[in-house]
């Protein structure tokens, strides 16, 4: 099973590499000793592998195969190393995201039952916008694939686990004490929010080119701007709130394979935030299943999710409340896709993922639930 944290170096103590090319056996030895992962063993060599998957513009992730001078039971034979982006501008833009993930592994992971990889070492240097995180390799389990979608059984597993996590943090007193987890005030300047969205919308239409956009969705896109602030204020700043993973998609969820491995675990906590719980569920169900599978199991899973919240101690949040927030979250995810497609410097594969796969799935879910009616 994934090990719960508690192994992280408490303070910045080692120089942080720009990326995997700058790593040395001596640095890795020091980091693993600082994290109380190894005792007398010393790294003598390692190899670097670039894993497949969705990748990411804002960071570098590699698998390291490790060789030691002696056997030691606690010494990992492989691990994942996460670094900041190689691009200075992207590093600066993402520094808060890097810090959120480090806070999660330092402060929250040891106290949550949601399966996550053990964190061996994690540090950040605000001056250079660089960070590094060394994480347990959960192979032979591996992340899901957003292109092919997940099975209904995997979807049930993902929903069940995130429901339990949401219930634990539901209106928790500690939520207000997480000063490192800021809340953008969407209601403070709604005109600015609307203007920003208008710019995204124009570039979005240009960037999708000839990709089909149903007229009802085009109408939603054109009407969304004036209500953006209200919808996002409701989903992220209005009670009841909990902790959201924020990027709950298959590339960040690990499942067992035929070779074995952990049944389930959650990766990548850079988008951690407070908000309405069902936003994670809407993101996952609407974009990570084939449409036929989503239509077959979606409402049952949503009902199960709300029931699991109640069983976890949540009160006063009915299924109609949950369904309305779900529909609003589908609209907010459309807004997120609009901005992402508008501004991100996509590779061909990333464009295919967002324009040809995720956007049509989200659009279909919006139409299935008549979510656009909430904009009237």
N, C-alpha and C positions, 0 to 999 in steps of 0.2 A: 504494500500500500504506500501511497505518497506519505512522506514524513512531514509532520507539522513543523514549522520554522524553529526559531530559538537558536539558530546556529550563526546568526549574522553578526559581523563585526560591528560594534556599537558606534564607532567614530571613523571618520576619514583617516586612514593610516597609511595607505599605499598609493603611489602614483597611479593615475587612471590612464590606461592606454587609449589611444585614438581608435583602435580596432584590433581585430584578431592578429593582424600582421605584426603588431608590436608586442605580443605576449611572449613571455619567456618561462621556462620551467621554474626558475627561481621565483618569479612573481607569483605564479600559480601555487607553488609550495607555501609561500608566505600567506597568500590569501586563504588557502584551505586550513592552514594552522591558525590564523586569526579567527576563522569561523569555527574552530574546535572540531574540524572534520577529520584531520589527520594529526598524529602525534609525532612519531619518530621517522616516519617514511618521508622520502624526498622524491619529488618528480625529477626524472632524468630526461624525459622526452614526451612529446605529444604530437598528435596529428589533428588537422583541422578539416572538418567536413561541412559543406554548406547544405543544410537540409532543404528539401522541397517544401511546397506549401505556398501560402499567399504572399509571404515575404512582408515587406513593409518599407515605406519611404522614410520613416522617422527613426530607423534603427538598423543595427546589424546583429544577426543571430547566427551562431555557429555551434556545431557539436564538436567537442574535444574528446579524443581518445587518449587516455593518460597511461604513462608507463612510470613505475616507481622503482626505487632501488631495493625495496623489500616489501614483502606482503604485510598488509595491515587490514584487519577486517573492516574497518570503517572507511577505508580509502575508496572513493568511487573510481570505477574504471572508465567512466565517461560522464560528461556533464554538458549542459548547454551554457554558453556564455552570451550575454546580451550587452551590446554597446550602443552608445548614441550614434546618431546619423554621422556619416562621413562628411556631410555638407554643413558648413558652419551656420548658414541661415536656418536650415531645418533643425539643427541642434538647439539654436536659440529659441525657436518657435516652440519646441517640444519640451523645454526644460521642466515645466510644471508637470507634464505627463510623466517624465522620468522620475521626478520626485514622488509623485503619487504612488507609483509602483513600489518604490523603495519603502515608503511609509507602510504600504500594505504588508510587505513581507516582514518588516521590522516589528510592527505593532499589532496587526490584525490577524495575519495568517496563523500564528501560534494559538489563537483563541477561537478559530472557526472550525466547524466540522466539514465545511465544504472542501473536498479533496483538492489539494494544490501540491505542486512539487516542492520538496524541501529546498530552502534557500541556503546556500553555503557561504555566500559573501555578497554584500551589496553596499556600494558607496556612490557618492555623487560629489562633483566639484562644481559649485555654482559659477565659479570664475571662468571656467572653460566650457561650461555646459556639457561636460562629459560625465557619463555614469557607467557603471559596470555591475552586472548581476550574474552570479554563478548559480545555476539551478540543477536540481536532480534530473537525470535522464530517465524518463518513464518508459523507455522502450522495453519490450516490443509493442506496448501500446503506442498509438500514434494519433495525431490530430485528424479530424474529419476533413472532408473535401466539399467546399461550397458548390463547386461546379456540379458534382453528381448528387449532392444532397445527402441527407442522412436517412436511416431507416426509421419507421415508426417506433421501434423499440428504443433506438438511441434518442429520439425526440422525447419519449416519456422519461428516460433517465435524466436528460438535461433539464426538463421542466421540474421534475421532482426535486432535484438537488438545488436548483436556484430558488424554488419555493421555500425550502427549509432555510436557506441563507437569508432570504428576504424577511422571513418571519422572525428570525433571531434579532435582526437589526431594525425591525419595524418601530419607528418613533423611539428608538433607544436613547437614553439620556446622553450617551457618549457622542451621538451624532453632532451635537452642537459644540462639542469640545475639539473637533478635528479642524483646527485652524488651517492646516495644510490642504484642506479640501474646500476651496472657495466656491461660492455660489454666484455665478453671473446673474445680475439683476436685470432680467429681460424686460421688466416693467418700467425700469428707470427712464429709458429713452426709446419708446416704441417707434418713433419716427426714424431714428437711426437704424433700428432693426429692419424696418420696412425698406429703407433705402438700400441697405446692404443686400437684402434678398433680391431686390429688383435687379441689381447688378449681376448677381449669381444667375438669375433666371435667364437673362439675355445670353450670357456665356454658355449656360447649360444647353439652350436650344441650338446654339451654334455648334457645340461640341458633340451632341448626339447625332448630328447630321440627318441621315435618312432613316434612323431608327424610328419605328412606329410609336406614336404617342396618341392614344385615343383622345377624342375630343373632350370627354368628361374630365380626363386627367389634365389636359391642357387648360381647361377652365379652372380646375382646382389650383394648378400652378400659378395662374394669373391672379387668382383671388386670395392666395395664401398670405402674401406679404403683409396686408393690414392686420391680420390676425396672428402673425408669427409670434409676436411678443406675448400675447395672451395665452396661446397654446403652450409655449415653452415655459412660461412662468408657472402655469398649472402643473405641467409634467415634472418640473425639476425643483420648484421652490415652494409649492403649496403642500401643506400636510394633507393626508398622512404620507410620510416619507420613510425611506429605508436606504440602505446602501445598494447602489446599482453597480454591476460589473461594467456596464457602459459599452462593451464591445463583444456581446455574447453571441459569437458566431462560431461555425464549425472549425475554422482555422485556429481558434483558441480553446477548443474542447478536445480532450484526449479520450479515446475509447480503446478497450481491449481489442486485440486482433486474434486471428486463429492461432498465432504463436503464443498468446497469453498477454500478460501485462495487467495493469490496474484497470478495473471496470470503467472508471470515469475520473477525470480531473480537469481543472480549469487553469488556463494559462493567461498571461498578459493582462496585467491590472493597471495599465497606463491610463485607461479611460474611466477609472473608478470615480463615482460621484454620488451625490444624494439625489433622491427623486422618487417619483411614483414607481412602485415595484414592477408593474406589468410592462413597463417600457422595455425591460430586458426580454420579456417573453414575446412581445410583439416583434421585436427585431429578429429574434431567433426563429419563430414560427413562420413569419412572412417571407423570409429570404433564404432559409437554410433547408427547406424541404422542396421537393418537386411539387408543383401546384396540385397535382392529383392527390398526392399524399397529404398535403396540408388540408385540402378540402375534406378529406375523409376523417381526419383525426383532430382538427383544430379546435372545434367547439368542445369536444370531450376533454381535451387536454386543458383548455382554458377553465372549464368547470372543475377539473381535478386540481388545478393550480389554486383557484380560490378556496377550495375545500381544504387543501393542505395549509394555506395561510391560517385558516380558522383553527385547524388542528394544532398549529404551531403557536397559538395564543393570540392571534389577531382578531379583533372584534370591531364591529361597526363598518366593515368594508364588504358590501354585498356583491353578489354576482353582477347585477346591473351596473354597479359602480365600476367593477372590474372591466366589464365589456365596454363601457363608454370610454374609460381610460385607454383600453386597448385600441379602439378606433382612433382616438386622438394620437396615440403613439404611432399608428400606421402613417398618419399624415406627417408627423414630425420626422419619421424615417424618410419619407419622400423628400422633405426639405433637406435632410442631411445628404441624401443622394444627389439632389440638385447642386448643393454647394460643393460636394466632393468632385462631381463630374465637371463642374465649372472651373475649379481652380487647380486640381491636382495634375502634375505632369506625368500622365500615365504612360506606361509601356503598352504595347499592343495587347499583351495578355491581361494587364490590369484594366484596360478599356473594355475588353471583351467581358471580363468578370462583372464590371459595374453596369455597362450600358446594355449588354446582351443577356445577362443572367439576373443580377440582383434587381435592377430597375423593373424589368417586366414582372418579376415575382411580386415585388412590392405593389406595383400598379394593379395587378390582378387581385391582391388581397384588399386593397382600398375599394375597388369596385365591388367585390364580393360582399363587403360589409357596409357599403354605401357610406363610407366615412366622410365623403365630401359633403354630405348633408349637414354635418356639424359646423361647416363654415358659413351656413346661411344665417 
